[in-house]
């Protein structure tokens, strides 16, 4: 036997296709073991057996008996093939475990491109080149004082104070640079000094629940030098915000652990981005971070309990200027991080950033601006008046709670067309299909409706299409069958999947409808719909209208703007006017709590129906 | 045998009178062992065998052979009795070691009393009581934003920002206090919130090389609630500043270790002071710290290498406002520490604080203001014009480099009178004599001069007094002989001690003389001499004049002001006017480097002579 049993309480585990041999501790689930080993297995529900995301295959060895969650998650054939939920399975012997790519949170498609907006350069940090005189017995000037004097000589009032971290290195630095340096001042405070050739950089970060997008900007030109997207490693603590908040509240160090996960990812991203331009993160003189309110609070170690309880108030709404070291960011010694304002507990700084970036689109007329995600934020702007709401759309559009749903990674089915007798699909990178991602799921719903496979109520009709079948009393539509899948399980859309999608869609559509009613505006009066975010960039507009996710308007009234939150963060990074304007937008936005809207229930029920709506179908206000 | 040999490389050591049994590692000196065990044995020279301060007695067991430093430090009888220098002795068997109280740095007399100066209360932190409304679905206000709004309602513009550490607890705090609290604002920033009954406290600290004095102040009344003095634990890394700077530069973590030693002592002091008034250090809303430039730099982790090299410039001279957390002080969450300005590399913020506290004394006329210590800072104020200098007086007046010198602790001889045939002395607390402390040493020098035992050149004259004797070719004056000492070694003043005292005195007196010459003022024109500091409070003025340490002036022109640096720190704590005035004093003070003064050498040589001087005795400018 090639595996080794180490002591009584540890079992060797061999991980495929990672090619690692490690040890699993006694009493440790496969999920806990993989997390301990740094393997980022997806866990939406935080290890409770509910999300069925942490699928692995036991190739050799034994583990604990199947739990009821696993019996629900897998078919008989899958169980026989060795499939397990990593959170439910506890090894009882040395094991060989297959970790499928769709269960990993690496190498996902992350959108970092956004709108391009022209703005006058007006950065928070100014650069001054100074040539100092070395002190002598006849000219006794303390190092920091001499630097401030020189700065005030160039720009009176600029050198009022100097960050203590700058003073902590100033003496050896000035001597090694032969008393010539660049001084970086923010307002009247010196936040960094560096050799004269140093280019001041800025970092804009869009901290999403799922993805983190980072932009490295040259503060002397405003140009974006590099952009990068990574997955938010907090995902391994739970996919949705509420699970993560529970995690933060559940144990004394819970919040700290989540904070460090996100923070380390941002610091690593800063390092990676700087490497690409041959710089060091100490050249980053300012950073701007946006994120939804929960991400914002978790990153800043703010209290989150009140976010999860009615009336769901943030600890703070206004914009913040914090020393980067107080956030834990490893950038220039005295640098600040600017945090855009939140609107409410579930409409955060990322939505404000999106509004900032898309202002040209909504400054006139009646505009809906939305960012579709696990939580969908929607604002209706009526000639400058902003009303915002938050829709609990859930992760169905990101591939979760969907039987064969996956994230938008290699091999994910992103487009689906249902033809008379069959089905056609495209996968990301043209790879063999591993499951269906959000845009594919949305396509499927529309195509199944148009093909008569489901009705407006969402019922899947047996016999309506050759690909509809009944499997263990469950009706499903087969996208990739056993023959086409090359030995892997088939990929299907089940009746239950359709129900999940109906709930997700209804959450968003009812939010839009309530905003319209609240503002006394009809669907047809909408001049423009701005759709931000990764998912929003990839969806097919016609299909989205067909299922009633989006209002029934001519296609030219829609604008897909990509990661506009990232663009907004960049604007606030390079322009102090834009930054203060973001503060105004945050203040102006009026939040309404959908669940307390009087007609919420009937509107939601109506929005569960699939397909476009007549104005008369909605309950009147 | 009652001691145990543990392994090949460790020896049990029994410590008396501490009553502890511990282990000494192989290759570890007794000094290193005691430091590791947390026993604060004095070490002036940092373990080099030079200062003879770390005397211990080996009662049982064996140690390494005597070093040449030990042969110099002890008499034959002392060596036979088992006396060792802890830094030179390495145990080679289980041992029983006596650690005499005079070698410990605990329970020393530390002066915390200072001048009392009346000042209008104008504290940096203001207190506001606010009653907030709990947020509801119809009144969605974020916690921090609601607090700032309420504050701005009371005092417009006060609530512009709120420290991130305050926001980190605000939500559970406001809820547990039922939305009623006191808000503490510094300028336009909220730095803390607390239950409404909380009294805002302030902490003033005088961080001396040897002693740390702390004052807990009620910021709502300006009243000093408690004061406390402790020894600076950095002493165990070396008594004088230069040894500590070498220590900080010598190893990568050296500076950090010294910083932590002082910081921990200040944090512990804050905790102890607060306990005495039933408060918690989180109620300390502001702190002010003063210290000499080296202490200042070591506490703030500033670079010190350039302080030790000509032209001896500080990293920073100006006053600093730093978040207490960036210094490491554990006080209110968003509190600041204000650091008074330095004047130069060897005239620090403590001297500025002393000048601030004594301004009433020097605002008119010609005044000498000095703080005598290991380093003696002197300012000459000529109708408001301040010229400052630093004198390397060394630790002789603190009892070091003096054969039987001790610190001012219980049993130290603090007063000496030499009579025709004998000697009389007083000890601290009337305890049996253990050695001579600074004021006693100064008395002895004057009394020996007046009794004709030493001449003006400092030579001890054999046969001049029954107590003069020759011991192993060394001339000495016996203060406490073998019969009087009750079995302990005799206490003597040696010829070498007189030489050490001459150098210390000359350093100070030549500094004063150079300042006078620099300002074109004669000794007799001095209107007042202000003497600050612990040593200066205890010295006998007549004796100090008699040896020429102080100018030869009528006694009513002298004023001993105790710890005026501490008083100055308190003033800067409770009065923003005084604080900004301290900044002006720091700016106004002109530093002169004594060693570069043209007539330094001949003035110093003249000042080595003991006794008052005629104006004509000094080299002309």
Interface residues (C-beta under 8 A of the other chain):
Chain A: X135 X136 X137 X140 X141 X142 X143 X144 X145 X148 X161 X162 X164 X165 X167 X168 X169 X170 X171 X172 X175 X300 X301 X302 X303 X305 X306 X310 X311 X312 X313 X314 X315 X316 X317 X318 X320 X321 X322 X323 X325 X326 X327 X342 X344 X591 X593 X596
Chain B: X135 X136 X137 X140 X141 X142 X143 X144 X145 X148 X161 X162 X164 X165 X167 X168 X169 X170 X171 X172 X175 X300 X301 X302 X303 X305 X306 X310 X311 X312 X313 X314 X315 X316 X317 X318 X320 X321 X322 X323 X325 X326 X327 X342 X344 X591 X593 X596
